[in-house]
Each structure stands twice: as structure tokens, then as C-alpha cells.
Amino acid sequence: MTVSVHDPRHDPPPSGWSDFVTRQHLYPPWEYGLLGMEAWLSRNPPLLAVARSGDEIIGAMAVLVCVPGRGDRYAPSRTHRLVPKIAQVYQPWLGGEGFFVPSGDQDVVRALERGVRAHVGPLLAGLVYRNVPVSLAPLVSGRGRLVRRVTPAASVLENTFADEDEWLASLSRNRRKNIRRVDRLVAADPSLVVRFGPGRTDVDGVALAGMLRTHRAKFGRQPFDPRTPVAGAYLAEVVRRPDVHTLTYSDVDGQVLAFSTYLDHPVTPILQFWASREDRGHLYFDCHARAIRHVIAGGRKELSAGRGKSTEKGSLGFGARPMCVVGVPGPLVGR
């Protein structure tokens, strides 16, 4: 088994990476071009570690090498060589998708860790797995490693429904009435233009990113969050992809009032971003209802809607999928 570590800002993509992403149905943020764009526009640029058996890719890990005091500068240079570093296994815009090992083999995970340790060098103070589904915790836990549950849990709706009516029938009477009321409100609003589809070229990614930053600022920054706010250039590239559906609510002049992105997938699509200019709670519920209907119509197994607003999502049929964080002291990385 061999491991290579790639900096998407400077290095060419790993041989066979695009085919691996397609074959394994990895989500768009794993695409090497998007990783590179995210790296150039981030204060903690992601690296990609790839494990191989012969020529075959058997595992991958996205890692943010975090340096204290770096601030919010984009695309920091290769400095701070004498400062202790923390490696965070994290796909910034996918939550619990920081590593992917199709075989579920812990030896592959440990080999990826050793590759990261060799790349970062002796000043690696530790490695942190953020937002790991509890079902995957055995792959990354072990002696001397700290494992803790995180809240809130991820929200996932299991699609056991034959059609939309069956989903609605599974909800409480009040929520069912509310969804139907929202349907009528949106349909009867002549000032609201609703569009949902893949490969959107009619929306301004920079404007969407600005709305997303403003929306998220209302809730404050998460503690120890290594991410940089979503860049406009990155979001502009995302919404133009054929495997990303963008839902927009606009006024008659074309100004976007609220939007969401939906990462398509044959098994588990993800509701990724949501933002609105004003307090438009009914559009939030309309957005989730549309995504659920899309999943039911497409026969997908489930829908993931991320963390937060668990009460609202629970009322729509989403269940809590527990997650954990795993801390690995520097000397134990790869062991």
C-alpha cells in the first residue's frame, strides 16, 4: 500500500482520481478542480491524501492543516514551518465526509494518517476527525484516541414512501396542514418566482455567496471552525455543475430572496446550503418539502439535510444520525 499527499493549489490531480470520484459517486466537493478552488480561497487550504494498492485507489482523506494565528487571509503561503500544526480531517462543505475508504479497512485509514504525518512533519501536534458518523467511529478510534459525541446530530430522512401522499400522511396533523398551507402561499404569490434545476447559469454565484455569509452571520461563528466563508467564485462554479440542483426564490425583478443547493446522488442526496434575505420561514419549509418530493420521485434511499434546526426537520420526518469528533495525539497518528 502506498500513500501520496497532494496540494490542489500546486499539484496535478492524482492519477485516476476523476474515475475514482465518478465510480464511487463521491459528492462534488471531492472533485479536484473544486478542491483546488477551495484551497486557493481558504485560510486553511485542504490537502488530498490518496491510498493505493498497486495502481488502484483504495481510500482518500481531505485534510485541513491548521496553523494558530493564521487569521482570515486567503491562500496563505507555505510559511509557519516552525509552528505546531493540527490536521483536521474535514470536507468543509460536506460535514461528515472527510475520509472515504470503500472497503471499511482500518489499515487503509491508518496508512492515510501516516501519509499526512509524513507530509506535515514532526511539528504535527495532533489530528482531529470532525463530524464523523458514529457508524464509522470504529475506523478512526483506538487506544489513546479521544472520542466524543457532537451535537446537534445530522438530520437524515429515510425514504420509505411510495409517493408524496404517503410522506404527508406520516407527518403530524399540524405539520401536514402547514405544508399544504405553504404550498398554497407560494403558488398564489405573484411576486415570487421559483426555479429549481441543475447546471444553473442564470444565477450570480458571487451574490449567492454574499447572501450566505450574511445569513450565517446571524448565528455566529462555530467554535474552532477552521473554514473560511464560502467564496463567490467557488459557489459560482458549484451551481453550474450538472450534479448540483439550485433552488431560487426571486422577486419579479430577478433579485434572489432565498436559495438552496442540492447535491444529487444515487443514494443520499444532500441539502447543502440555505440562505434567505429576510425571515421567510415558510420558504425554508417549502425548500425542504421540494427536496423530499424530489427524493421520493427519484427513488433515492434517503436525504441528508445537515445539522441545525433539528426540531423543524424532525417535524418533516428527518431523524437524528449521531456524530462524533475523534482526537488523535501527534505520536499516535497512523498507529
N, C-alpha and C positions, 0 to 999 in steps of 0.2 A: 504494500500500500504506500502511495506517495501523496504528499500534500503540497500544494502551491498556494501562495497568497498574492492577490492581485489588487493593485490600486487603480480603480477605474478612471482616475484622472490622468494617469500616465501609461498604464499597461494595456496592451491589446487584450481582447477577451480570451478567456481560456479556450483551448481547442475543444470543440464540440459543445460549448456552453449553450448556444442558441438551440441546438437539437435537444439538449437535456431539458431546458426550460419548456420547450414545446411538448416533449414526450411525457414529462412528469406533470404537465398542466400547472406549472408554477404561476403565481399571480404576476401582473405586470411589473411591480417594483423590483422583481428579480431580473428583469431584462437588463443586459449590461449597459446599454445606452442610457437608460433611466438611472441606473446606479451611478454612472459617471456624472450625469447632470446633477443628481442629488449631492454627489461628493464635491463638485465644484462650488455648490451653493450652500454648504453646510459648515458650521464651526467645528463639528466632529465628523470628518468625512468617512463614509463607510468603506471598508475593505471587503473583499470576497475571498474566502478560503475554500478551496476545492480539493476533495479527496478522490483518488483514482485507484482502481485495481487494474493494472495494465493501462490500456487506453480508455477504459470505461469510467465515467464519472459515477461515484457511488455516494457522494454526500457533499453538502455545501453549507457554509456558515457566513452570515453577514455580521460584521464586527465594527463597532464604532470605538476607535482608540481615543479615549477622553483624557485631556490634559487639564489640570486645575489652572484657573486663571486665564483661560484662552479667550473668554468673553464671547461676543457675538459676531466676530469677524468671519466673513465668508472665505472659503478656500484658504485656510491658513497654510503657511509654508511649512516645510519639513524642519521645524525648529523644536525647541524644548527637549533636546535629546537627553539632557541630564535631569529631567523631571520625572518622578514616578507617574506611571500611567495606569489607568483602569480600562480594560477591554470590556465593552458591553455587547453581548450577542443580541442584536436587535435589528429588525427591519423597521425603520422609523414610521412608515405609514401602513404597516400590516399588523401591528400589535404582537401577537404570539407566533410570528413566523420567522424567527431569527435564524433557525437552522433547519435543514431538510436532509434527512437520511432515510431513503425509501425502505431499506432493509430493517430499520429499527435496531441496528447493531451498535452497542455502546462503544465497541472498539473503534468504530469509524468516528464517533463523536470525540473520543479522547485523542485520536490522531489529528483531527481538525484543531483541537485545542493546542496540541504540541506545535502545529504549524504556526498558529497565531503567536505562541510564546516565542518561537524562534525568530519570527518576523519583528516583534516588538522589542525583544532583547531583555537583558537582565533587570531593567527597571520596571518590568510588568509587576505591579503591586497586587493585582488580582483580576479575576474575570467574573462578570455578572451576567447571568441569563435573566432577561427581563420578560415578564408576562408569558411564562411557559405553561401551556395546558397541563393540568395535573396528570393527565393520562401519559404525558411524555416525561414527567419528572424522573422516573427510574433511569432514563437515558443519561441524565445530567447530574444526578445525585450520587452520593458516595461518602466514604469516610472523610471527615474534616470539612465537608461542604455544608453550608447553611441553607436550609430550605424553609421558606415562609410563604404562607398564602397571601395573596394580594386581593384587595377589594377596590372597586367593585369587580365582580366576575364578568367574563364575556357573556354577551347575550346571543343565544342561538335558537332559532325556530326550526324544529324538526318538521319537515313536510310530510305529514301523514294524511293529507287531504286529497280527496278525489277531484274536488273543484273548489271554487271560491265560496260557494254557499256552505260547504262543509266546514271551511275555516271560520266563516262568520258564526256558524252555529256553535262552534267551540268556545266562543267568547262569552263574557258576561253580558247580560241583557243591556246594561247601561253602555258598555263599550260598543256593542253591536249597533245600538241606536246612534251612538256618537259617530261611528264610521259612516253610517248611512247619511247622517246629517252633514258631515264633512263632504261626502260625495256631492250632495245637492248644492252646498255652498260654493264649491269650486266650479261645478258645471254651470251654475247660474250667474257667476261673476263675469260680466262683460269686460271688465278692466284687467282680467288675468289671462295670460297666455301660457299654457303648459305644454312643454315639449320634453320628450324622453326618447333617447336613442343613442346608438353607438357612433363613434367617429365624428363627433360634433365639430364642425368647422365654423359654426355660426356664433360661437361664444368666445369671449375675451378671457383667456386664462389668467392674465395679469389682474383683471378686475375681480375675477372669482377669488384669486388668492388674497387680494386685499380685503374682500368681504369675509373670508375665512379667518384672517388674522384678527379683524375687528370683533367677529363673533366669539372667537376663543378667548380674547382678552377679557370678556365679561366674566369668565370663570376662573381667571388667574392661571398662573403657570404651575404645572405639576412639580412637586419637589423632586430634585435630582434628575430633571428631564434633560437628556443630552441633545435633544433635537433643536434644529433651527426652524423657525416658522416656514411653512410651505412657500417655496419661491414661485413667482408668477410664471417664469419660463418652464419650470417643472410641471406645473398644473396645466399649462397650455399644451404641453406635449402629451400629458396623460389623457385629456379629454378628446384628443384626436385619434386615439387608438381604437381599433375595431372591437377590442375585447373590453372596452370601458363604455358603459352607458351613462350619460349625464342627463339628469332631470333638472329642468329650469322652470321657475315660475317668474314670468316677466310682466311688466305693465305694457300698455298699448304702445308706449314709446320705445319699447325694447330694453328698458332698464331691468336687469335681473334683480328680483326681490328676494329670492331664496334658491338654493340649488343643492343637489347631492350628486355624488358619484357612486356608481355601482360596478364593482369588478366582477365580470362574468366568469363563470367556472362551471365545469360539467357536474360537479358535486356540491360545492359550497360557495356560492356567490357571496360577496362581501359588500355591505353598505359602508362605504369608506368615509367620505367627507359629507358634512352637512353644515350649512350656514344660512342665516337669514338676516336681512337688514333690520327688521323690526320684530316685535313679539308676535309671531304668526304661528301660534300653537297648532291651529287646525291644519296648516301646511305640513308641519312635522308629522302629524298622524297620516296625512294624505301620502306623503313620501314613503313611509313605511308600508302603508297598505298597498301602494303601487308595486313596491319591491316584492312583497309577499305574493301578490297576484301573478307577478312575472315568474316567480319561482314555481308556483303551483302549475301555471300554464306550461312551463318548460320541463316539468317533471324532475326538478332538482331535488336532491336529498334534504338539503337544509339551507338556511340563510343565516349568515353571521352579521350582527349589527354592532359589534364592538362593545366598549364599556361605557358606562354612564347612562343616566335616565332609566335605570333598571325597572322602576315601578311602571313607567309608561310603556316600556317594551314588554314587560310581563303581562300587562293588560291586553296586549296584542297576540299573546301566545308564545312569546320568547321565554326560554328557560335559561337559568344561570349555569354557565360552564366554568367551574373553578379554575383559577390560575395561580401560579406561584412564581416567586423570584428565587434564584439559586445563586449564592455567592461562593466563589472558589478562591481561596487564598493563593497568592502567587506561586509558592512552592508546590502546590497541588494541581496546578493547571496541567492537564494532559495525563494525570495519574489517577 
